[in-house]
Amino acid sequence: MYVLENLDQLATLLREVGRDRELYVRWSLGPDADLPAGRQGRQASRDALTGVMLPGLSANPLRVEPWWGDRSLRLWVARRLYDYCHIRDLRGPGASPWIMVGEQCGRGPDNEPLVICHQPVAWVSEEALREADTVVKEQGSAEWGPLHRAD
């Protein structure tokens, strides 16, 4: 997989590929850890609270919602990355965001999409994550932050 070096590259990917196919971002050790060998078998996640196996990979859509209008695509992707940046700390060394083409197959217990990955696309670089952090913090909202329960 190639690496998206900045938010502009992610926005371009979303603009060019995301109009025809569903793109998702997943925070994990990557496709090699998440996808069964040879793409055969079951793609699954595990619910952290109960340990229940979920029928798909927990991921978040990158698709821009119609209500977003002509607002900044860069801000949209920054927010999508920032929402779950705490997962890196929870999952340990090597956990990073990666982009996939996928298909939603259900919802998890936190109402998150469960996705079947059809094609891993790209890793998201540390620089892009730093940019996302900066872009989100520049919005100046004291009421908003990552979707992290433990805080």
N, CA and C atoms as an extended XYZ file, in Angstrom:
453
Properties=species:S:1:pos:R:3:atomname:S:1:resname:S:1:resid:I:1 pbc="F F F"
N         0.853       -1.186        0.000 N   MET     1
C         0.000        0.000        0.000 CA  MET     1
C         0.887        1.234        0.000 C   MET     1
N         0.416        2.255       -0.647 N   TYR     2
C         1.169        3.503       -0.604 CA  TYR     2
C         0.769        4.294        0.634 C   TYR     2
N         1.440        5.390        0.866 N   VAL     3
C         1.214        6.215        2.054 CA  VAL     3
C         0.677        7.579        1.627 C   VAL     3
N        -0.413        7.988        2.258 N   LEU     4
C        -0.941        9.340        2.069 CA  LEU     4
C        -0.135       10.254        2.977 C   LEU     4
N         0.633       11.140        2.388 N   GLU     5
C         1.574       11.958        3.148 CA  GLU     5
C         0.934       13.160        3.829 C   GLU     5
N        -0.250       13.587        3.364 N   ASN     6
C        -0.877       14.773        3.962 CA  ASN     6
C        -2.385       14.747        3.729 C   ASN     6
N        -3.081       15.690        4.330 N   LEU     7
C        -4.540       15.749        4.213 CA  LEU     7
C        -4.993       16.036        2.789 C   LEU     7
N        -4.216       16.820        2.063 N   ASP     8
C        -4.597       17.119        0.675 CA  ASP     8
C        -4.632       15.843       -0.163 C   ASP     8
N        -3.686       14.935        0.062 N   GLN     9
C        -3.688       13.675       -0.681 CA  GLN     9
C        -4.903       12.819       -0.311 C   GLN     9
N        -5.270       12.825        0.966 N   LEU    10
C        -6.453       12.078        1.386 CA  LEU    10
C        -7.718       12.697        0.791 C   LEU    10
N        -7.791       14.022        0.790 N   ALA    11
C        -8.939       14.705        0.189 CA  ALA    11
C        -9.031       14.392       -1.302 C   ALA    11
N        -7.913       14.365       -1.989 N   THR    12
C        -7.899       14.030       -3.419 CA  THR    12
C        -8.367       12.595       -3.635 C   THR    12
N        -7.895       11.664       -2.819 N   LEU    13
C        -8.337       10.279       -2.919 CA  LEU    13
C        -9.850       10.189       -2.739 C   LEU    13
N       -10.359       10.883       -1.755 N   LEU    14
C       -11.798       10.867       -1.502 CA  LEU    14
C       -12.566       11.457       -2.682 C   LEU    14
N       -12.066       12.544       -3.213 N   ARG    15
C       -12.723       13.202       -4.348 CA  ARG    15
C       -12.700       12.304       -5.593 C   ARG    15
N       -11.587       11.633       -5.851 N   GLU    16
C       -11.432       10.864       -7.081 CA  GLU    16
C       -11.979        9.436       -6.985 C   GLU    16
N       -11.726        8.760       -5.875 N   VAL    17
C       -12.138        7.364       -5.731 CA  VAL    17
C       -13.464        7.260       -4.983 C   VAL    17
N       -13.653        8.138       -4.020 N   GLY    18
C       -14.817        8.064       -3.151 CA  GLY    18
C       -16.141        8.366       -3.821 C   GLY    18
N       -16.123        8.948       -4.990 N   ARG    19
C       -17.402        9.214       -5.671 CA  ARG    19
C       -17.989        7.943       -6.270 C   ARG    19
N       -17.137        6.951       -6.562 N   ASP    20
C       -17.602        5.711       -7.181 CA  ASP    20
C       -17.604        4.517       -6.224 C   ASP    20
N       -16.772        4.578       -5.193 N   ARG    21
C       -16.646        3.453       -4.262 CA  ARG    21
C       -16.634        3.985       -2.834 C   ARG    21
N       -17.083        3.156       -1.914 N   GLU    22
C       -17.121        3.545       -0.505 CA  GLU    22
C       -15.739        3.380        0.122 C   GLU    22
N       -15.211        4.478        0.650 N   LEU    23
C       -13.932        4.458        1.346 CA  LEU    23
C       -14.176        4.521        2.851 C   LEU    23
N       -13.365        3.770        3.580 N   TYR    24
C       -13.451        3.733        5.038 CA  TYR    24
C       -12.057        3.898        5.613 C   TYR    24
N       -11.999        4.412        6.832 N   VAL    25
C       -10.741        4.475        7.567 CA  VAL    25
C       -10.850        3.524        8.752 C   VAL    25
N        -9.805        2.752        8.953 N   ARG    26
C        -9.744        1.814       10.077 CA  ARG    26
C        -8.425        2.018       10.807 C   ARG    26
N        -8.490        2.009       12.129 N   TRP    27
C        -7.300        2.104       12.967 CA  TRP    27
C        -6.978        0.702       13.466 C   TRP    27
N        -5.849        0.176       13.050 N   SER    28
C        -5.461       -1.166       13.473 CA  SER    28
C        -3.988       -1.398       13.116 C   SER    28
N        -3.582       -2.650       13.217 N   LEU    29
C        -2.226       -3.027       12.814 CA  LEU    29
C        -2.122       -3.168       11.304 C   LEU    29
N        -3.229       -3.043       10.599 N   GLY    30
C        -3.208       -3.030        9.146 CA  GLY    30
C        -3.858       -4.232        8.508 C   GLY    30
N        -3.926       -4.197        7.185 N   PRO    31
C        -4.576       -5.269        6.445 CA  PRO    31
C        -3.963       -6.649        6.676 C   PRO    31
N        -2.660       -6.714        6.842 N   ASP    32
C        -2.032       -8.029        7.058 CA  ASP    32
C        -2.552       -8.681        8.339 C   ASP    32
N        -2.843       -7.865        9.341 N   ALA    33
C        -3.364       -8.392       10.597 CA  ALA    33
C        -4.878       -8.599       10.555 C   ALA    33
N        -5.579       -7.782        9.773 N   ASP    34
C        -7.047       -7.794        9.783 CA  ASP    34
C        -7.698       -8.725        8.770 C   ASP    34
N        -7.009       -8.985        7.678 N   LEU    35
C        -7.631       -9.736        6.593 CA  LEU    35
C        -7.112      -11.162        6.587 C   LEU    35
N        -8.008      -12.135        6.506 N   PRO    36
C        -7.578      -13.528        6.475 CA  PRO    36
C        -6.649      -13.782        5.289 C   PRO    36
N        -5.753      -14.723        5.446 N   ALA    37
C        -4.790      -15.054        4.387 CA  ALA    37
C        -5.525      -15.366        3.088 C   ALA    37
N        -5.039      -14.800        2.014 N   GLY    38
C        -5.633      -15.033        0.710 CA  GLY    38
C        -7.033      -14.487        0.569 C   GLY    38
N        -7.435      -13.606        1.462 N   ARG    39
C        -8.757      -12.989        1.458 CA  ARG    39
C        -9.887      -14.019        1.632 C   ARG    39
N        -9.552      -15.249        2.045 N   GLN    40
C       -10.564      -16.263        2.313 CA  GLN    40
C       -10.884      -16.221        3.804 C   GLN    40
N       -12.074      -16.599        4.156 N   GLY    41
C       -12.441      -16.632        5.558 CA  GLY    41
C       -13.161      -15.369        5.970 C   GLY    41
N       -13.305      -15.210        7.243 N   ARG    42
C       -14.158      -14.178        7.808 CA  ARG    42
C       -13.349      -12.967        8.259 C   ARG    42
N       -13.776      -11.792        7.864 N   GLN    43
C       -13.210      -10.552        8.379 CA  GLN    43
C       -14.020      -10.189        9.611 C   GLN    43
N       -13.343       -9.950       10.726 N   ALA    44
C       -14.063       -9.713       11.970 CA  ALA    44
C       -13.298       -8.765       12.880 C   ALA    44
N       -14.055       -8.120       13.759 N   SER    45
C       -13.507       -7.305       14.843 CA  SER    45
C       -14.004       -7.913       16.144 C   SER    45
N       -13.432       -7.451       17.234 N   ARG    46
C       -13.873       -7.920       18.550 CA  ARG    46
C       -14.342       -6.718       19.367 C   ARG    46
N       -15.520       -6.840       19.962 N   ASP    47
C       -16.034       -5.789       20.843 CA  ASP    47
C       -15.163       -5.734       22.098 C   ASP    47
N       -14.619       -4.554       22.388 N   ALA    48
C       -13.695       -4.406       23.516 CA  ALA    48
C       -14.373       -4.634       24.869 C   ALA    48
N       -15.643       -4.325       24.998 N   LEU    49
C       -16.335       -4.476       26.278 CA  LEU    49
C       -16.675       -5.932       26.576 C   LEU    49
N       -17.240       -6.633       25.613 N   THR    50
C       -17.758       -7.982       25.857 CA  THR    50
C       -16.892       -9.096       25.286 C   THR    50
N       -16.008       -8.762       24.356 N   GLY    51
C       -15.209       -9.781       23.693 CA  GLY    51
C       -15.931      -10.480       22.553 C   GLY    51
N       -17.152      -10.081       22.262 N   VAL    52
C       -17.939      -10.700       21.194 CA  VAL    52
C       -17.284      -10.415       19.842 C   VAL    52
N       -17.228      -11.451       18.997 N   MET    53
C       -16.728      -11.272       17.636 CA  MET    53
C       -17.810      -10.589       16.810 C   MET    53
N       -17.409       -9.586       16.067 N   LEU    54
C       -18.328       -8.807       15.232 CA  LEU    54
C       -18.117       -9.209       13.771 C   LEU    54
N       -19.194       -9.289       12.993 N   PRO    55
C       -19.103       -9.795       11.619 CA  PRO    55
C       -18.626       -8.764       10.606 C   PRO    55
N       -17.475       -8.225       10.813 N   GLY    56
C       -16.892       -7.241        9.904 CA  GLY    56
C       -15.844       -6.441       10.649 C   GLY    56
N       -15.136       -5.601        9.920 N   LEU    57
C       -14.099       -4.757       10.509 CA  LEU    57
C       -14.720       -3.441       10.953 C   LEU    57
N       -14.469       -3.073       12.171 N   SER    58
C       -14.929       -1.787       12.679 CA  SER    58
C       -14.164       -0.683       11.956 C   SER    58
N       -14.897        0.175       11.271 N   ALA    59
C       -14.274        1.235       10.466 CA  ALA    59
C       -15.245        2.405       10.375 C   ALA    59
N       -14.768        3.496        9.850 N   ASN    60
C       -15.617        4.678        9.716 CA  ASN    60
C       -15.606        5.180        8.284 C   ASN    60
N       -16.782        5.568        7.796 N   PRO    61
C       -16.881        6.018        6.409 CA  PRO    61
C       -16.197        7.357        6.203 C   PRO    61
N       -15.620        7.516        5.039 N   LEU    62
C       -15.051        8.805        4.655 CA  LEU    62
C       -16.012        9.597        3.775 C   LEU    62
N       -17.065        8.952        3.283 N   ARG    63
C       -18.012        9.616        2.387 CA  ARG    63
C       -18.500       10.930        2.993 C   ARG    63
N       -18.494       11.959        2.171 N   VAL    64
C       -18.966       13.277        2.601 CA  VAL    64
C       -20.488       13.294        2.525 C   VAL    64
N       -21.122       13.684        3.596 N   GLU    65
C       -22.579       13.764        3.641 CA  GLU    65
C       -23.068       14.996        2.882 C   GLU    65
N       -24.242       14.898        2.255 N   PRO    66
C       -24.759       16.025        1.468 CA  PRO    66
C       -24.888       17.329        2.253 C   PRO    66
N       -25.210       17.246        3.548 N   TRP    67
C       -25.393       18.466        4.338 CA  TRP    67
C       -24.085       19.244        4.514 C   TRP    67
N       -22.936       18.601        4.242 N   TRP    68
C       -21.642       19.279        4.370 CA  TRP    68
C       -21.513       20.378        3.316 C   TRP    68
N       -22.235       20.214        2.207 N   GLY    69
C       -22.220       21.227        1.154 CA  GLY    69
C       -20.848       21.403        0.536 C   GLY    69
N       -20.477       22.670        0.311 N   ASP    70
C       -19.188       22.951       -0.333 CA  ASP    70
C       -18.117       23.346        0.684 C   ASP    70
N       -18.315       22.934        1.927 N   ARG    71
C       -17.305       23.213        2.952 CA  ARG    71
C       -16.012       22.452        2.631 C   ARG    71
N       -14.977       22.752        3.363 N   SER    72
C       -13.643       22.203        3.136 CA  SER    72
C       -13.589       20.680        3.246 C   SER    72
N       -13.163       20.037        2.169 N   LEU    73
C       -12.954       18.592        2.179 CA  LEU    73
C       -11.768       18.249        3.087 C   LEU    73
N       -10.825       19.142        3.157 N   ARG    74
C        -9.663       18.954        4.041 CA  ARG    74
C       -10.102       18.890        5.508 C   ARG    74
N       -11.017       19.773        5.903 N   LEU    75
C       -11.549       19.753        7.270 CA  LEU    75
C       -12.349       18.469        7.501 C   LEU    75
N       -13.112       18.036        6.515 N   TRP    76
C       -13.896       16.810        6.647 CA  TRP    76
C       -12.981       15.617        6.953 C   TRP    76
N       -11.922       15.432        6.156 N   VAL    77
C       -11.050       14.276        6.371 CA  VAL    77
C       -10.240       14.438        7.653 C   VAL    77
N        -9.900       15.662        8.021 N   ALA    78
C        -9.185       15.885        9.281 CA  ALA    78
C       -10.041       15.414       10.453 C   ALA    78
N       -11.298       15.769       10.407 N   ARG    79
C       -12.207       15.374       11.482 CA  ARG    79
C       -12.389       13.864       11.526 C   ARG    79
N       -12.496       13.220       10.369 N   ARG    80
C       -12.667       11.767       10.330 CA  ARG    80
C       -11.452       11.054       10.934 C   ARG    80
N       -10.263       11.606       10.733 N   LEU    81
C        -9.069       11.028       11.342 CA  LEU    81
C        -9.006       11.329       12.838 C   LEU    81
N        -9.301       12.551       13.200 N   TYR    82
C        -9.174       13.003       14.581 CA  TYR    82
C       -10.141       12.283       15.514 C   TYR    82
N       -11.333       11.961       15.022 N   ASP    83
C       -12.358       11.335       15.865 CA  ASP    83
C       -11.852       10.118       16.619 C   ASP    83
N       -11.011        9.320       15.981 N   TYR    84
C       -10.578        8.055       16.576 CA  TYR    84
C        -9.071        7.967       16.795 C   TYR    84
N        -8.405        9.103       16.901 N   CYS    85
C        -6.950        9.097       17.076 CA  CYS    85
C        -6.513        8.409       18.371 C   CYS    85
N        -7.398        8.326       19.358 N   HIS    86
C        -7.059        7.671       20.625 CA  HIS    86
C        -6.865        6.154       20.476 C   HIS    86
N        -7.362        5.577       19.388 N   ILE    87
C        -7.264        4.131       19.208 CA  ILE    87
C        -5.808        3.683       19.097 C   ILE    87
N        -4.972        4.541       18.566 N   ARG    88
C        -3.550        4.191       18.463 CA  ARG    88
C        -3.001        3.832       19.840 C   ARG    88
N        -3.341        4.608       20.851 N   ASP    89
C        -2.855        4.329       22.203 CA  ASP    89
C        -3.493        3.065       22.782 C   ASP    89
N        -4.757        2.834       22.462 N   LEU    90
C        -5.446        1.659       22.984 CA  LEU    90
C        -4.936        0.368       22.359 C   LEU    90
N        -4.622        0.397       21.078 N   ARG    91
C        -4.229       -0.816       20.358 CA  ARG    91
C        -2.734       -1.088       20.408 C   ARG    91
N        -1.957       -0.104       20.864 N   GLY    92
C        -0.536       -0.332       21.046 CA  GLY    92
C         0.318       -0.018       19.836 C   GLY    92
N         1.625       -0.293       19.956 N   PRO    93
C         2.576        0.026       18.897 CA  PRO    93
C         2.171       -0.593       17.557 C   PRO    93
N         2.293        0.205       16.525 N   GLY    94
C         1.983       -0.269       15.183 CA  GLY    94
C         0.572        0.013       14.725 C   GLY    94
N        -0.328        0.372       15.640 N   ALA    95
C        -1.703        0.685       15.238 CA  ALA    95
C        -1.720        2.037       14.534 C   ALA    95
N        -2.239        2.044       13.336 N   SER    96
C        -2.270        3.251       12.507 CA  SER    96
C        -3.544        3.249       11.667 C   SER    96
N        -3.916        4.415       11.153 N   PRO    97
C        -5.069        4.445       10.272 CA  PRO    97
C        -4.695        4.014        8.857 C   PRO    97
N        -5.595        3.280        8.237 N   TRP    98
C        -5.430        2.900        6.842 CA  TRP    98
C        -6.782        3.006        6.162 C   TRP    98
N        -6.715        3.207        4.864 N   ILE    99
C        -7.910        3.440        4.062 CA  ILE    99
C        -8.203        2.190        3.249 C   ILE    99
N        -9.482        1.862        3.149 N   MET   100
C        -9.908        0.708        2.367 CA  MET   100
C       -11.136        1.052        1.530 C   MET   100
N       -11.312        0.319        0.457 N   VAL   101
C       -12.585        0.272       -0.251 CA  VAL   101
C       -13.338       -0.865        0.399 C   VAL   101
N       -14.562       -0.590        0.836 N   GLY   102
C       -15.302       -1.625        1.535 CA  GLY   102
C       -16.798       -1.501        1.362 C   GLY   102
N       -17.480       -2.405        2.051 N   GLU   103
C       -18.937       -2.465        1.998 CA  GLU   103
C       -19.456       -2.718        3.410 C   GLU   103
N       -20.376       -1.887        3.842 N   GLN   104
C       -20.932       -2.052        5.176 CA  GLN   104
C       -21.777       -3.322        5.226 C   GLN   104
N       -21.562       -4.130        6.290 N   CYS   105
C       -22.308       -5.377        6.447 CA  CYS   105
C       -23.111       -5.399        7.744 C   CYS   105
N       -23.022       -4.336        8.534 N   GLY   106
C       -23.761       -4.279        9.785 CA  GLY   106
C       -23.304       -3.105       10.623 C   GLY   106
N       -23.743       -3.112       11.872 N   ARG   107
C       -23.364       -2.086       12.850 CA  ARG   107
C       -22.902       -2.772       14.126 C   ARG   107
N       -21.888       -2.186       14.750 N   GLY   108
C       -21.387       -2.719       16.002 CA  GLY   108
C       -22.144       -2.142       17.190 C   GLY   108
N       -21.763       -2.542       18.398 N   PRO   109
C       -22.477       -2.104       19.602 CA  PRO   109
C       -22.351       -0.607       19.888 C   PRO   109
N       -21.375        0.071       19.302 N   ASP   110
C       -21.252        1.525       19.452 CA  ASP   110
C       -21.858        2.233       18.244 C   ASP   110
N       -22.655        1.498       17.473 N   ASN   111
C       -23.289        1.994       16.255 CA  ASN   111
C       -22.277        2.288       15.150 C   ASN   111
N       -21.069        1.759       15.279 N   GLU   112
C       -20.056        1.945       14.252 CA  GLU   112
C       -20.324        0.996       13.088 C   GLU   112
N       -19.993        1.418       11.877 N   PRO   113
C       -20.140        0.518       10.744 CA  PRO   113
C       -19.199       -0.677       10.875 C   PRO   113
N       -19.705       -1.825       10.510 N   LEU   114
C       -18.887       -3.023       10.354 CA  LEU   114
C       -18.752       -3.233        8.855 C   LEU   114
N       -17.523       -3.414        8.404 N   VAL   115
C       -17.217       -3.337        6.982 CA  VAL   115
C       -16.478       -4.585        6.520 C   VAL   115
N       -16.798       -5.024        5.325 N   ILE   116
C       -16.009       -6.038        4.637 CA  ILE   116
C       -15.071       -5.277        3.705 C   ILE   116
N       -13.777       -5.478        3.883 N   CYS   117
C       -12.774       -4.813        3.051 CA  CYS   117
C       -12.679       -5.517        1.708 C   CYS   117
N       -12.873       -4.753        0.641 N   HIS   118
C       -12.695       -5.282       -0.709 CA  HIS   118
C       -11.289       -4.995       -1.234 C   HIS   118
N       -10.706       -3.883       -0.757 N   GLN   119
C        -9.371       -3.529       -1.242 CA  GLN   119
C        -8.691       -2.558       -0.272 C   GLN   119
N        -7.575       -2.960        0.333 N   PRO   120
C        -6.779       -1.988        1.084 CA  PRO   120
C        -6.213       -0.970        0.096 C   PRO   120
N        -6.184        0.298        0.492 N   VAL   121
C        -5.764        1.345       -0.443 CA  VAL   121
C        -4.478        2.035       -0.001 C   VAL   121
N        -4.457        2.553        1.225 N   ALA   122
C        -3.301        3.365        1.629 CA  ALA   122
C        -3.218        3.478        3.143 C   ALA   122
N        -1.996        3.685        3.616 N   TRP   123
C        -1.760        4.077        5.003 CA  TRP   123
C        -1.901        5.592        5.096 C   TRP   123
N        -2.172        6.083        6.279 N   VAL   124
C        -2.191        7.525        6.540 CA  VAL   124
C        -0.937        7.842        7.353 C   VAL   124
N        -0.148        8.799        6.880 N   SER   125
C         1.137        9.121        7.515 CA  SER   125
C         0.967        9.881        8.829 C   SER   125
N         2.031        9.876        9.604 N   GLU   126
C         2.073       10.662       10.848 CA  GLU   126
C         1.901       12.150       10.556 C   GLU   126
N         2.483       12.602        9.455 N   GLU   127
C         2.344       14.021        9.079 CA  GLU   127
C         0.887       14.370        8.832 C   GLU   127
N         0.162       13.505        8.139 N   ALA   128
C        -1.262       13.753        7.899 CA  ALA   128
C        -2.031       13.784        9.219 C   ALA   128
N        -1.653       12.939       10.168 N   LEU   129
C        -2.315       12.942       11.475 CA  LEU   129
C        -2.014       14.229       12.248 C   LEU   129
N        -0.785       14.711       12.149 N   ARG   130
C        -0.445       15.986       12.798 CA  ARG   130
C        -1.245       17.124       12.167 C   ARG   130
N        -1.359       17.104       10.841 N   GLU   131
C        -2.163       18.115       10.154 CA  GLU   131
C        -3.612       18.058       10.614 C   GLU   131
N        -4.161       16.850       10.739 N   ALA   132
C        -5.554       16.697       11.179 CA  ALA   132
C        -5.739       17.296       12.561 C   ALA   132
N        -4.805       17.027       13.454 N   ASP   133
C        -4.861       17.580       14.806 CA  ASP   133
C        -4.861       19.108       14.764 C   ASP   133
N        -3.988       19.680       13.965 N   THR   134
C        -3.896       21.139       13.839 CA  THR   134
C        -5.169       21.729       13.255 C   THR   134
N        -5.656       21.146       12.168 N   VAL   135
C        -6.855       21.662       11.495 CA  VAL   135
C        -8.052       21.636       12.446 C   VAL   135
N        -8.217       20.540       13.187 N   VAL   136
C        -9.339       20.436       14.112 CA  VAL   136
C        -9.202       21.448       15.249 C   VAL   136
N        -8.015       21.560       15.808 N   LYS   137
C        -7.823       22.500       16.925 CA  LYS   137
C        -7.982       23.950       16.481 C   LYS   137
N        -7.680       24.236       15.220 N   GLU   138
C        -7.870       25.596       14.701 CA  GLU   138
C        -9.337       26.001       14.658 C   GLU   138
N       -10.240       25.039       14.750 N   GLN   139
C       -11.672       25.350       14.761 CA  GLN   139
C       -12.088       26.016       16.069 C   GLN   139
N       -11.287       25.829       17.125 N   GLY   140
C       -11.497       26.530       18.387 CA  GLY   140
C       -12.730       26.109       19.172 C   GLY   140
N       -13.173       24.873       19.036 N   SER   141
C       -14.347       24.416       19.783 CA  SER   141
C       -13.919       23.786       21.100 C   SER   141
N       -14.372       24.369       22.194 N   ALA   142
C       -14.075       23.821       23.519 CA  ALA   142
C       -14.982       22.627       23.834 C   ALA   142
N       -15.985       22.392       23.025 N   GLU   143
C       -16.962       21.330       23.279 CA  GLU   143
C       -16.704       20.075       22.465 C   GLU   143
N       -15.599       20.002       21.759 N   TRP   144
C       -15.423       18.904       20.826 CA  TRP   144
C       -14.051       18.293       20.957 C   TRP   144
N       -13.964       16.986       20.816 N   GLY   145
C       -12.685       16.292       20.868 CA  GLY   145
C       -12.827       14.879       20.352 C   GLY   145
N       -11.799       14.037       20.502 N   PRO   146
C       -11.882       12.663       20.027 CA  PRO   146
C       -13.016       11.898       20.718 C   PRO   146
N       -13.510       10.892       20.047 N   LEU   147
C       -14.599       10.075       20.588 CA  LEU   147
C       -14.017        8.991       21.491 C   LEU   147
N       -13.563        9.398       22.661 N   HIS   148
C       -12.859        8.502       23.572 CA  HIS   148
C       -13.623        8.424       24.894 C   HIS   148
N       -14.067        7.235       25.247 N   ARG   149
C       -14.860        7.064       26.460 CA  ARG   149
C       -14.069        7.244       27.749 C   ARG   149
N       -12.812        6.893       27.761 N   ALA   150
C       -12.048        6.846       29.004 CA  ALA   150
C       -11.713        8.225       29.564 C   ALA   150
N       -11.856        9.260       28.775 N   ASP   151
C       -11.519       10.599       29.281 CA  ASP   151
C       -12.597       11.135       30.184 C   ASP   151
